[in-house]
Amino acid sequence: MENKENFLDSKMIANFLIALALLFSAIYYFNYSDEINNEVNTVIVNSLLDVNNSLAEQDTARK
């Protein structure tokens, strides 16, 4: 009675695809890290400016 497991079952294929996607994401990030960093900083700064302007408008509307 030999109990032989399949190496390429559905769980192994799914894990392989996830690992492959993470690998490609890491390569893409390392290639474009400066641009990604600049875009993230721009989005965060613009969001903070929008919040600041919104709070300023609320404050002037109360007076």
KEVODO-975143 format. One record per residue: residue number from 1; residue in three letters; y, z, x of N, C-alpha, C, O in turn. Coordinates in Angstrom, 1 decimal, padded with zeros to 4 digits, m for minus. Last residue first. Example, Ala and Ser with C-alpha at 12.3 -4.5 7.8 and 13.67 -1.06 7.14 Angstrom:
+------+------+--------+--------+--------+---------+--------+--------+--------+--------+--------+--------+--------+--------+
| resi | resn | nnorth |    nup |  neast | canorth |   caup | caeast | cnorth |    cup |  ceast | onorth |    oup |  oeast |
+------+------+--------+--------+--------+---------+--------+--------+--------+--------+--------+--------+--------+--------+
|    2 |  ser | m002.2 |  007.1 |  012.8 |  m001.1 |  007.1 |  013.7 |  000.0 |  007.9 |  012.9 |  001.1 |  008.0 |  013.4 |
|    1 |  ala | m005.7 |  007.8 |  013.2 |  m004.5 |  007.8 |  012.3 | m003.3 |  007.8 |  013.2 | m003.3 |  008.5 |  014.2 |
+------+------+--------+--------+--------+---------+--------+--------+--------+--------+--------+--------+--------+--------+
//
This chain:
+------+------+--------+--------+--------+---------+--------+--------+--------+--------+--------+--------+--------+--------+
| resi | resn | nnorth |    nup |  neast | canorth |   caup | caeast | cnorth |    cup |  ceast | onorth |    oup |  oeast |
+------+------+--------+--------+--------+---------+--------+--------+--------+--------+--------+--------+--------+--------+
|   63 |  lys |  081.3 |  012.2 | m017.6 |   082.6 |  012.7 | m017.4 |  083.6 |  012.2 | m018.3 |  084.8 |  012.5 | m018.3 |
|   62 |  arg |  079.0 |  010.8 | m018.0 |   079.1 |  012.1 | m018.5 |  080.5 |  012.7 | m018.5 |  080.8 |  013.5 | m019.2 |
|   61 |  ala |  079.3 |  008.5 | m016.5 |   079.2 |  008.4 | m018.0 |  079.4 |  009.7 | m018.6 |  079.8 |  009.8 | m019.7 |
|   60 |  thr |  079.0 |  009.3 | m013.9 |   080.4 |  008.9 | m014.4 |  080.4 |  008.8 | m015.9 |  081.5 |  008.9 | m016.5 |
|   59 |  asp |  076.3 |  009.9 | m013.8 |   077.2 |  010.9 | m013.6 |  078.6 |  010.6 | m014.1 |  079.3 |  011.4 | m014.7 |
|   58 |  gln |  075.2 |  007.4 | m014.3 |   074.9 |  008.5 | m015.2 |  075.9 |  009.6 | m015.1 |  076.4 |  010.2 | m016.1 |
|   57 |  glu |  076.0 |  006.1 | m012.0 |   076.4 |  005.6 | m013.3 |  076.3 |  006.7 | m014.3 |  077.1 |  006.8 | m015.2 |
|   56 |  ala |  074.6 |  007.6 | m010.0 |   076.1 |  007.6 | m010.0 |  076.6 |  007.1 | m011.3 |  077.6 |  007.6 | m011.8 |
|   55 |  leu |  072.0 |  007.0 | m010.7 |   072.5 |  008.3 | m010.8 |  074.0 |  008.4 | m010.8 |  074.6 |  009.2 | m011.5 |
|   54 |  ser |  072.1 |  004.2 | m010.1 |   071.8 |  004.7 | m011.4 |  072.2 |  006.1 | m011.6 |  072.8 |  006.4 | m012.7 |
|   53 |  asn |  072.5 |  004.3 | m007.3 |   073.5 |  003.7 | m008.2 |  073.3 |  004.1 | m009.7 |  074.3 |  004.3 | m010.4 |
|   52 |  asn |  070.2 |  005.6 | m006.5 |   071.5 |  006.2 | m006.2 |  072.5 |  005.6 | m007.1 |  073.4 |  006.4 | m007.6 |
|   51 |  val |  068.3 |  003.7 | m007.3 |   068.2 |  005.0 | m007.8 |  069.6 |  005.7 | m007.7 |  070.1 |  006.4 | m008.6 |
|   50 |  asp |  069.1 |  001.5 | m005.6 |   069.1 |  001.4 | m007.1 |  069.1 |  002.8 | m007.8 |  069.8 |  003.0 | m008.8 |
|   49 |  leu |  068.6 |  002.6 | m003.1 |   070.0 |  002.3 | m003.5 |  070.1 |  002.1 | m005.0 |  071.1 |  002.5 | m005.6 |
|   48 |  leu |  065.8 |  002.9 | m003.2 |   066.6 |  004.1 | m003.1 |  068.1 |  003.8 | m003.5 |  068.8 |  004.6 | m004.1 |
|   47 |  ser |  065.1 |  000.2 | m003.4 |   064.8 |  001.1 | m004.5 |  065.6 |  002.4 | m004.4 |  066.1 |  002.9 | m005.5 |
|   46 |  asn |  066.0 | m000.7 | m000.9 |   066.6 | m001.2 | m002.1 |  066.3 | m000.3 | m003.3 |  067.2 | m000.2 | m004.2 |
|   45 |  val |  064.3 |  000.8 |  000.8 |   065.8 |  001.0 |  000.8 |  066.4 |  000.5 | m000.4 |  067.3 |  001.1 | m001.0 |
|   44 |  ile |  061.8 | m000.3 |  000.0 |   062.1 |  001.1 | m000.2 |  063.6 |  001.4 | m000.2 |  064.1 |  002.1 | m001.0 |
|   43 |  val |  062.1 | m003.1 |  000.6 |   061.8 | m002.6 | m000.7 |  062.2 | m001.2 | m001.0 |  062.7 | m000.8 | m002.0 |
|   42 |  thr |  062.6 | m002.9 |  003.4 |   063.6 | m003.5 |  002.5 |  063.4 | m003.0 |  001.1 |  064.3 | m002.7 |  000.4 |
|   41 |  asn |  060.2 | m001.8 |  004.3 |   061.4 | m001.0 |  004.5 |  062.5 | m001.6 |  003.6 |  063.3 | m000.8 |  003.0 |
|   40 |  val |  058.5 | m003.9 |  003.6 |   058.3 | m002.6 |  003.0 |  059.5 | m001.8 |  003.1 |  060.0 | m001.1 |  002.2 |
|   39 |  glu |  059.5 | m005.9 |  005.3 |   059.5 | m006.1 |  003.9 |  059.4 | m004.7 |  003.1 |  060.0 | m004.5 |  002.1 |
|   38 |  asn |  059.0 | m004.8 |  007.9 |   060.4 | m005.1 |  007.4 |  060.5 | m005.3 |  005.9 |  061.4 | m004.8 |  005.3 |
|   37 |  asn |  056.2 | m004.7 |  007.8 |   057.0 | m003.5 |  008.0 |  058.4 | m003.7 |  007.5 |  059.0 | m002.8 |  006.8 |
|   36 |  ile |  055.5 | m007.4 |  007.6 |   055.1 | m006.5 |  006.5 |  056.0 | m005.2 |  006.6 |  056.4 | m004.7 |  005.6 |
|   35 |  glu |  056.5 | m008.3 |  010.1 |   057.1 | m008.8 |  008.8 |  056.7 | m007.9 |  007.6 |  057.6 | m007.7 |  006.8 |
|   34 |  asp |  054.8 | m006.8 |  011.8 |   056.3 | m006.7 |  011.9 |  057.0 | m007.2 |  010.6 |  057.9 | m006.5 |  010.0 |
|   33 |  ser |  052.2 | m007.6 |  011.1 |   052.6 | m006.3 |  010.9 |  054.2 | m006.1 |  011.0 |  054.7 | m005.3 |  010.2 |
|   32 |  tyr |  050.7 | m009.9 |  011.1 |   052.0 | m010.0 |  010.5 |  052.5 | m008.6 |  010.3 |  053.3 | m008.4 |  009.3 |
|   31 |  asn |  048.3 | m009.4 |  012.6 |   049.1 | m010.6 |  012.9 |  050.5 | m010.6 |  012.3 |  051.4 | m011.1 |  012.9 |
|   30 |  phe |  047.4 | m007.0 |  011.4 |   047.8 | m007.0 |  012.8 |  048.6 | m008.2 |  013.2 |  049.5 | m008.2 |  014.0 |
|   29 |  tyr |  046.9 | m008.0 |  008.8 |   047.9 | m007.0 |  009.0 |  048.4 | m007.0 |  010.4 |  049.6 | m006.9 |  010.7 |
|   28 |  tyr |  044.8 | m009.8 |  009.3 |   046.0 | m010.3 |  008.7 |  047.2 | m009.3 |  008.9 |  048.3 | m009.7 |  009.3 |
|   27 |  ile |  042.9 | m008.0 |  010.2 |   043.3 | m009.1 |  011.1 |  044.7 | m009.6 |  010.6 |  045.6 | m009.8 |  011.4 |
|   26 |  ala |  042.6 | m006.4 |  007.9 |   043.0 | m005.8 |  009.2 |  043.6 | m006.8 |  010.1 |  044.6 | m006.6 |  010.7 |
|   25 |  ser |  041.6 | m008.3 |  006.1 |   042.8 | m007.6 |  005.8 |  043.4 | m007.0 |  007.1 |  044.6 | m007.1 |  007.3 |
|   24 |  phe |  039.1 | m008.9 |  007.4 |   040.2 | m010.0 |  007.2 |  041.5 | m009.4 |  006.9 |  042.5 | m009.8 |  007.4 |
|   23 |  leu |  037.9 | m006.4 |  007.1 |   038.1 | m007.0 |  008.4 |  039.2 | m008.1 |  008.3 |  040.1 | m008.1 |  009.2 |
|   22 |  leu |  037.8 | m006.1 |  004.3 |   038.5 | m005.2 |  005.1 |  038.8 | m005.7 |  006.5 |  039.9 | m005.5 |  007.0 |
|   21 |  ala |  036.0 | m008.3 |  003.7 |   037.4 | m008.3 |  003.2 |  038.3 | m007.3 |  004.0 |  039.4 | m007.6 |  004.2 |
|   20 |  leu |  033.7 | m007.3 |  005.0 |   034.3 | m008.6 |  005.4 |  035.8 | m008.7 |  005.0 |  036.7 | m009.1 |  005.7 |
|   19 |  ala |  033.2 | m005.1 |  003.5 |   033.5 | m004.9 |  005.0 |  034.2 | m006.2 |  005.5 |  035.1 | m006.1 |  006.3 |
|   18 |  ile |  032.6 | m006.3 |  001.1 |   033.7 | m005.3 |  001.2 |  034.1 | m005.2 |  002.7 |  035.3 | m005.2 |  003.0 |
|   17 |  leu |  030.3 | m007.8 |  001.8 |   031.6 | m008.5 |  001.3 |  032.8 | m007.6 |  001.4 |  033.9 | m008.0 |  001.8 |
|   16 |  phe |  028.6 | m005.7 |  002.4 |   028.9 | m006.7 |  003.4 |  030.2 | m007.4 |  003.0 |  031.1 | m007.7 |  003.9 |
|   15 |  asn |  028.3 | m004.4 |  000.0 |   028.9 | m003.7 |  001.1 |  029.3 | m004.7 |  002.2 |  030.4 | m004.4 |  002.8 |
|   14 |  ala |  027.0 | m006.5 | m001.5 |   028.3 | m006.0 | m001.9 |  029.0 | m005.3 | m000.8 |  030.2 | m005.5 | m000.5 |
|   13 |  ile |  024.6 | m006.7 |  000.0 |   025.5 | m007.9 |  000.0 |  026.9 | m007.4 | m000.5 |  027.9 | m007.9 |  000.1 |
|   12 |  met |  023.5 | m004.2 | m000.5 |   023.9 | m004.6 |  000.9 |  024.8 | m005.8 |  000.9 |  025.7 | m005.8 |  001.7 |
|   11 |  lys |  023.2 | m004.3 | m003.3 |   024.1 | m003.3 | m002.7 |  024.5 | m003.7 | m001.3 |  025.6 | m003.5 | m000.9 |
|   10 |  ser |  021.3 | m006.4 | m003.5 |   022.6 | m006.6 | m004.1 |  023.6 | m005.6 | m003.5 |  024.8 | m005.9 | m003.3 |
|    9 |  asp |  019.5 | m006.8 | m000.4 |   019.6 | m006.5 | m001.8 |  021.0 | m006.6 | m002.3 |  021.9 | m006.8 | m001.5 |
|    8 |  leu |  018.3 | m007.7 |  002.2 |   019.5 | m008.3 |  001.5 |  019.4 | m008.1 |  000.0 |  019.4 | m009.0 | m000.8 |
|    7 |  phe |  016.0 | m006.3 |  002.7 |   017.2 | m006.0 |  003.5 |  018.4 | m006.5 |  002.8 |  019.5 | m005.9 |  002.8 |
|    6 |  asn |  013.7 | m004.8 |  000.5 |   014.5 | m006.0 |  000.9 |  015.7 | m005.6 |  001.6 |  016.4 | m004.7 |  001.2 |
|    5 |  glu |  011.0 | m002.8 |  001.7 |   012.3 | m002.9 |  001.1 |  013.0 | m004.2 |  001.5 |  012.9 | m004.7 |  002.6 |
|    4 |  lys |  007.7 | m002.3 |  001.0 |   008.6 | m003.1 |  001.8 |  009.9 | m003.2 |  001.0 |  009.9 | m003.6 | m000.1 |
|    3 |  asn |  005.1 | m000.4 |  001.3 |   006.3 | m000.3 |  000.5 |  007.4 | m001.0 |  001.3 |  008.0 | m000.4 |  002.2 |
|    2 |  glu |  001.7 | m001.2 |  001.1 |   002.9 | m001.3 |  001.9 |  004.1 | m001.3 |  001.0 |  004.2 | m002.0 |  000.0 |
|    1 |  met | m001.2 |  000.0 |  000.8 |   000.0 |  000.0 |  000.0 |  001.2 |  000.0 |  000.9 |  001.7 |  001.0 |  001.3 |
+------+------+--------+--------+--------+---------+--------+--------+--------+--------+--------+--------+--------+--------+
//
